[in-house]
Amino acid sequence: MASAGIYSGNGATANTITNNKFYQTGTRTFATGTFLHCAIQVNNTASAAGFTITGNTIGYASSTQTGTYTLAGATFAGKFNAIVFSGLTGGAPPPFPITPSLQ
């Protein structure tokens, strides 16, 4: 099972994902199962090209960048990935800075 704040699937090209704030005001508690939770997911096995992902803030518990983004659950066997790229061809995404830190 997976969830994403922004998901870009097959056939999408030249998407611009800029200046968004991904935060969660309360603890997200998962009941069961393995789970992938991410802010941005590009899952494009056909034609991933021309994407621009800049200026996004990921984490925290408010839009003012305070607090902690919390995932919990008694049987939580998942993970949080800020940005997930799947199906890229012809190279890799450039390194991206996380400033000031991922919360």
N, C-alpha and C positions, 0 to 999 in steps of 0.2 A: 504494500500500500504506500502511496506517496501523496504529498501535498506541496504546492508551490504558490507563492504570492503571484508570480508571473510565470506562465508556462508558454513556451513557443515550440510547436510541434512540427511534424513533417510538412514540407512545402513552403515554410516561412523563410523569407530572405530579407536582408537589409532592415531588420527591426532595429529600432532605437529605443533603448531602455535607459532613461536618463533622469537624474535628480528625484528619485523616489525614496521614501522612508519606509523601511520594513521593520515594524516593531510590534510588540505584543503586550497589552496592558495587564494581562493576568497570566498565571501559570496555565499552560496547556497540558492537560493530563490525558495520556493515552490509556485506554482500557486494556487492550491486548495487541499482540502481534508485532511483527517487524515493520518498521516505518521509516521512510525517508522524508524528511521535512526540509524544504529549502526556500530561500527567498526568490531566486531566479533559476529557472531550469530551461535550458535550450536542448531539446531532444529532437534532433533533425537528422535522420539518416539519409535523406534524399538530396538536400541542396543547401546545407548551412553555409551561408556566405554573406558578407557585408554587414554583420551585426555590430552595433555600437552600444556598449554598456559602460556608462560613465556616471560619476557623481552620485551614486546611490549610497544610502546609509542603511546598514544591515545590523540589526540587534537592538538592544535596549528595551525598555518598557514604556517609552513615551516618545513623542515626536521631538521632544527637546533633548534627546540623547541622555536620559537619566534612567536609572534602574537597570534591571537584568532581565534578559529574554530567557524565560524558564520553561523547559520541557521536563515532564515528570511522568511517572506511572509505575505501579508495582511490578509490572511485567514488561516495561519498556525495553525493547531490544532494537531500538532504532538509532538514527543519527541525524544530526543537523549539518547540512552543507550550505554555506551561504550562496554560492553560485555553482551550478552543475552544468557541464557541457557533455553532451553525448552525440556521437555520430559525426564529429568534425572530420573533414578530409583535407588534404593539402596543407597540413601544418597544424599548429597548436595555438591556443589563445595566448596572447602576450601576458607576461606577469602583470598582476594588478596589485596595487598597494591597498592595504587595509589601514585606514587612518581614522582616529588615533589607535583604536583597537576594536576587535570584535567582541561584543558582550553577549 
